[in-house]
Amino acid sequence: MVRVFGPILPAASDQGRTGRACWPGGHGLSLYAMSETRPWSADQLDRIGTAEELQLASRRGDDSLRGFVTMWVVRLDDDLYVRSAHGSTNPWYRRARSSGTGRIRAGGVEQDVIFADADPGLQDAVTAAYHSKYDRYGPAIVGTVTGDHAGEVTIRLVPRA
């Protein structure tokens, strides 16, 4: 189950909600978000999932894109995940959580996305995917995205329609 970050629902004044709401208990994409998403294609998953790095840009309030930030990406089944090295204070992570939407580029694919929480039950598998793909860089570097608090800063990338 996932929770969508940022104000992707209609304005709070229109819905009587905060704009960050989703299903009760924080599970699932909101109905508004679900109407704007689609699954990743097999080609996109292969190309992005095997790319060494991904570039991510969050959206500003005026819908323009911020600058792209380079990071690692992993694939787990039919989903793609990124993590914030050095925790929740990393500026790109704070902006992504705040905006809720952005764009990614990797493996020759450029796609608008929604930033969503990862299922807490998948954190060990996401960590294993990071180790499998990036351990050749050594524990000091890989540890920035696989440490004790890495699960708290895991973002699931959901493609927008």
N, C-alpha and C positions, 0 to 999 in steps of 0.2 A: 504494500500500500504506500502511497505517496502523498505528500502535501506540497501544494504549489507555493512558491515564494512570491512576494510582491503583489502589487495592486493590479491583478489581471481581471478581477471581477468588475462589473459596473461600479461607478462611484458609490461610496458608502451612503451618501445622501439619497441615492436612488434605491438602494437595497436595504438600508438599515443595518449594514454590515461594515466590517472594517476594510473590506477589499482584499483581505488576506485569508478569508474563510474558505473552507472546503467542507467535505463531509464531516458530520459530528465526530469528535475524537481525533480529528486531523488526518483522516484516511481518505485516499482517493483524490482524483482531480475534480475540481468543481465542475458543474455542468457547463459553465461558460468556457472553462479551459478545455474540457473534452470536445466541445464543438469546434475548437480551433486546432486540434491535434490530428495526427495521423501516425501510423506505425512507420518505423524506419524500413526502407527497402533492404533486401538482402545485399545489394550492391553498396548502398550507403554504409551499412553495418560493417561489411568487409573492408571498405576503403578507409573509413574513419577508425575502425577498431584496430587495423594494422598500422595506421600512421604512427610515427614516432612521437609526434607532438600535435597538439590542437591549438588553434587560436580562438579565443573567446572574447566577445564584446557584449557588454550589457547595454540596455537602452536607457536613455535619459528620459525625463518627464515629457519632453517635446517629441519623443519617439525617434530622435536621432541616435546613432550608435556612438558609444564611447570608443576609445582606441582599443585595438585588439591586444590581448595578453596571451603569451605562449605558456602552455602547460601540458602535462601528460594526460592521456585519456585511456580508459580501459573499456573493453566490451565484456559484458556478462550476459550470455544468452542473446536476447533481442533488445538489450538496453545498453546505453553508453553512460559512463560515469566520469566525473572529474572530482578532484579533491583539492582543497586549499592547502598548499604547503605552508607551514608555520601558523596554522589555525585560523580562527574566525576574525582576527584583526587584519588579515590581509586585505588591502583595499579593493581588489577586484571581487573578492568574495562578498564583502559588505555591499558593494554596488549591485552585484548579481542578485543577492537576496532582496535588496530593496526594490529593484526594478521588476524582477520576476520573469523578464524576457530578454532575449538578445539574439546574437548570431554566432555561429561557429564556422570555422574553416579547418579542414583537415583532409588529407588524402585526395585532394582535388574536388572535394564536396564543400559547398557553402550552403548553410541552412539556417533559417530562423528557428529558434527553439524557445521553449518554456523551461525555466529552471525549477526543478521539483526535488523534494526530499527523497532520499533513497529509503527503501524498506529497511528498518533496523535489523531484520532477520537475515539480510543479505550482506551485512558489513564484513563478515569473515571471508565470504566469497569474493567481494570486491578487493579486499586486502590481498587475498591470494592472487587475484588477477594482476594487481600492481607488482607483486613480487615476481610472478612468472614473466611479465613483460619487461620489467626495469631493473631487476636485481644486479645486472651486469654493471650498473653504475655505482654499486657499493652501498653499504648499510647507512652511511651518514646521509646520503642524498635520498635514498628510497625511504628512509625512516621519517622524512618530513611528510610523507603522505600515507604512511602505514603505522604510525605510532598509536599510542593509547587513545588519543582524542580524534584520530582521523575520521572515524565514523560520524562524528558530529558535524563535519564540514564536507560531507559527500553530497554532491549534486547529481541527480539523474537528469540527463538531457532528453527532453521530449520534443520531437519535431512538430513545428506548427504547420498547419495545412496551407 
